[in-house]
């Protein structure tokens, strides 16, 4: 959970840097203390890549779809056997 929050805050810093440079630099420097990064400023970081995230989201959506199908089939089997869901 902390790793996800760290990634979200780092991405937020990178996205907001052009609009609020001083605030995001302060946030970045404080987050940077948690890890050893070579970049000294958020303005030297690359902008987040949305295509990579979109591919990951598509993979997750397919997995969730398969999981929902399995749950639906199990419920149908329980209904046929007369067991409560």
N, C-alpha and C positions, 0 to 999 in steps of 0.2 A: 504494500500500500504506500509506503514511503517512497519507493522507487518511482511509482506512477506519479505521485505528487511532485517529486523532484523533476521528472521529465516534463510535466505540464508547466511548472514554473519556469524552467529553462526555455521551453518553446514560447511561452508567453513573453519572456524577456526579449527573445529574438524577434518576435512579431511586432512588439510594441516599441522597439528601439528607435525606429525612425520618427515616431510621434512623441514619445516621452523619453528623450535620451538620458536625462539625469536620473530619473527614477529607475529606469531599467538598468542603468549602469550600477546603481547602488544595489539593486536586487541581485544582479549578476555577480557582483563582487562578493556579496554575502553567501550566495549559493556556491560560488567557486571555492570558498574556504572548505566546503565539505569534500571536494575532490581535488585532485591535482591536475589541472588543465594547463595547457601551454598558452592558450589565448589569454591575453591580459585585459581584453575589453569585449563587451558584447557586440560592439560594432565591427569586430574582426571576424565574428562567427558567420557561417553561411546561413542564409535564410532557409527555414524548414522546407523539406521536400514533400509536397502533398501527394505526388504520384505513389510514392512508397507506402504512405499511410493508406491511400485509397485501395491499393492491392491487398494490404493486410485486412482492411475492413471488409472487402469482398470475401476473403477467405473465412473470416469470422462469421459473416452472414450465411455462407454456405453451411458451415458447421452447425450453426444454430438451427437452420432449416432442417438438416438431417436429424438433429436431436428432437425437434418438434414432431417430425414424422414418426420417429421411434415411439415417442410418448403417445401419439395418437393411435398407433397400432397396438400398443400395450393396453390402452383403454378399451379399444374395440375387442381385444381378446378377453379382457375381464368382463365386459358386458355380455359376451357370448357364454361365458362360464357362470354368470350370475354372481360374481364377486363385487363387493362395493369398491368404488374408486378411491 
